[in-house]
Amino acid sequence: TQLLEQSPQFLSIQEGENLTVYCNSSSVFSSLQWYRQEPGEGPVLLVTVVTGGEVKKLKRLTFQFGDARKDSSLHITAAQPGDTGLYLCAVYSGAGSYQLTFGKGTKLSVIP
Amino acid sequence: DSGVTQTPKHLITATGQRVTLRCSPRSGDLSVYWYQQSLDQGLQFLIQYYNGEERAKGNILERFSAQQFPDLHSELNLSSLELGDSALYFCASSVVVLYNEQFFGPGTRLTVL
């Protein structure tokens, strides 16, 4: 059983459309991170959310941490081809742990 | 550029062989992490070193081992290679603080034939 379930697994949209991807779990977390990975590169951290109900904005990207701290969503407004990539959510598993556990990711393609 | 370097970028070898992957962390980062990324399993944590000592172990096979040297660079050794070991191997480094950000290198693509 995966600790983090991400959906959808694949998403292909036209430039200018809006989209939301999800990261769900049955476990409670003290924090959750979102990374973006482009082809041929390593993941890059986008945001860390730590408070239940927290909303963080990064230009056209809006991240939300669920009230119960079990899930998170990433919403992209007016998607652009540069948003194409693999979006991964990740959590530190275990108290005092620096071991990151990743979901399998959502592969996003934005078509010009 | 994350500041983390990995060599080689690509590696093709045969089953049963042994390879060594190398990672240089960002300047000042004491912690190094190794991950394996495959299509079916996703990105999986293998092992963490902090200032030369093993700190955490994940889903690392007994055929795999790692070490961190006094200059803080790290090596991941993979032996008795199997076809299923073909994957991307990433190294990341960080400072060890609450909610720390891990900076990932560009990865080594290993192909076992």
HADDOCK unambig.tbl for C-alpha pairs under 7 A between the chains (distance, minus, plus):
assign (segid A and resid 40 and name CA) (segid B and resid 106 and name CA) 6.95 0.50 0.50
assign (segid A and resid 41 and name CA) (segid B and resid 106 and name CA) 4.72 0.50 0.50
assign (segid A and resid 41 and name CA) (segid B and resid 107 and name CA) 6.82 0.50 0.50
assign (segid A and resid 42 and name CA) (segid B and resid 90 and name CA) 6.97 0.50 0.50
assign (segid A and resid 42 and name CA) (segid B and resid 104 and name CA) 5.22 0.50 0.50
assign (segid A and resid 42 and name CA) (segid B and resid 105 and name CA) 5.65 0.50 0.50
assign (segid A and resid 42 and name CA) (segid B and resid 106 and name CA) 4.91 0.50 0.50
assign (segid A and resid 42 and name CA) (segid B and resid 107 and name CA) 6.35 0.50 0.50
assign (segid A and resid 43 and name CA) (segid B and resid 104 and name CA) 6.12 0.50 0.50
assign (segid A and resid 44 and name CA) (segid B and resid 103 and name CA) 6.90 0.50 0.50
assign (segid A and resid 44 and name CA) (segid B and resid 104 and name CA) 6.96 0.50 0.50
assign (segid A and resid 45 and name CA) (segid B and resid 101 and name CA) 6.77 0.50 0.50
assign (segid A and resid 99 and name CA) (segid B and resid 45 and name CA) 6.87 0.50 0.50
assign (segid A and resid 99 and name CA) (segid B and resid 56 and name CA) 6.90 0.50 0.50
assign (segid A and resid 100 and name CA) (segid B and resid 45 and name CA) 6.69 0.50 0.50
assign (segid A and resid 101 and name CA) (segid B and resid 44 and name CA) 6.93 0.50 0.50
assign (segid A and resid 101 and name CA) (segid B and resid 45 and name CA) 6.84 0.50 0.50
assign (segid A and resid 102 and name CA) (segid B and resid 43 and name CA) 6.21 0.50 0.50
assign (segid A and resid 102 and name CA) (segid B and resid 44 and name CA) 6.99 0.50 0.50
assign (segid A and resid 104 and name CA) (segid B and resid 42 and name CA) 4.96 0.50 0.50
assign (segid A and resid 104 and name CA) (segid B and resid 43 and name CA) 6.97 0.50 0.50
